[in-house]
Amino acid sequence: MDLFQKCVEFTKADEVKAAGLYPYFRPIEENEGPVVSIEGRKVIMAGSNNYLGLTAHPKVRQAAIDAINRYGTGCSGSRYLTGTIDLHNELEEKLAKFLGYESILLFSTGYQTALGAISGLVSKGDYVVSDKENHACIINGAMLAKGGFAEFVRYKHNDMADLEKTLQRIPDNAGKLVVTDGVFSVSGELVHLPELLEISHKYGARVLVDDAHATGVVGVGGRGTASHFGVVDKTDMTMGTFSKTFASLGGFIGGPERVINFLKHHSPALIFSASPTPASCAAALAALEILEEQPELVTKLVANADKMRKGFTDLGFTIIDSRTGIVPVIVGDVEKALFFWRKLYDKGVFVNAFIPPGVPPTMSMMRTSYMASHEDEHLDRILEVFAEVGKELGFIE
């Protein structure tokens, strides 16, 4: 069997493109925050993870430009060898202080952070215990650890009773790492963190929380899930990304200094990858400073998302409720979702169409997400367009 045969036979995307319903890989030509240019026209962006709207902030832009002028465009090596610059250390120190951890370690992407942290920490005979709806980076990090002869088990989504049953089946003398999204990326739900910590520590497990969609969104001044629940001192480790709130690219993990030091010397994803670029670090540093100086941005973001949750519900749509920047609107099967997406787009609103296998077969959704920079005029127009399309397609009366 030719390895490439399955590639030739994969035509589903081509069929959807031919029907004019393909919602992915649409190039953005100009990004002004709440309004972007796609295919030569302006549309309201309601699908970005730019939660605080900082990608276009003058201070963030200038910081990246200044870093390029001083350091050049790349670091030309891994952190382990010639790729560390003082901006890396500065960002690690300031972020550790902001989040309340002893130490922080930077990776080149958020995805790579999960791969590097999980596979670097968990080894032969240890267990990775994962929520079934965790992000793909966590699943793949666990699979990478499994390739090193670790064990990988999963528990039902946000089900703490099932987590306890799962931990009860693991030998007492095995190392155990429970990994969970803080804010689940598809639904926007918050993990039941206090209960998860209590159960995990009861069975001698350590806990790693992925705050990719939580940092800058929930918690005191946007300090994340552990801060939201007041359990920073009990949360063993937190990882996250700079590609959302921090308007840049890269990832980080925070935890005890001894653990971070171990990962520095045992994570292949760190040791054998080029380090984050100077511009990326400088942009993230500037975004962190803005977040510290303007915590009201977090309040505005949540208020915007709350307005949309109420607005969609009042219109008669089915949503997944939460307290985060993500507001999913359930539309059903794949065909309905693709038609719904296209009509929204044609009317000037861009959202993310989530379809199987990313969601269950009957849970295709318009995953909307909001920014602190959205104004009422943007939000009202989004609701107006959803109402028009919802009535046209028979979702609401």
Secondary structure, 3 states (H helix, E strand, C coil): CCCCHHHHHCCHHHHHHHCCCCCCCCCEEEECCCEEEECCEEEEECCCCCCCCCCCCHHHHHHHHHHHHHHCCCCCCECCCCCCCHHHHHHHHHHHHHHCCCEEEEECCHHHHHHHHHHHHCCCCCEEEEECCCCHHHHHHHHHHHHCCCEEEEECCCCHHHHHHHHHCCCCCCCEEEEEECECCCCCCECCHHHHHHHHHHCCCEEEEECCCCCCCCCHHHCCHHHHHCCHHHCCEEEEECCCCCCCCCEEEEECHHHHHHHHHHCHHHHCCECCCHHHHHHHHHHHHHHHHCCHHHHHHHHHHHHHHHHHHHHCCEECCCCCCEEEEEEECHHHHHHHHHHHHHCCEECEEECCCCCCCCCEEEEEECCCCCCHHHHHHHHHHHHHHHHHCCCCC
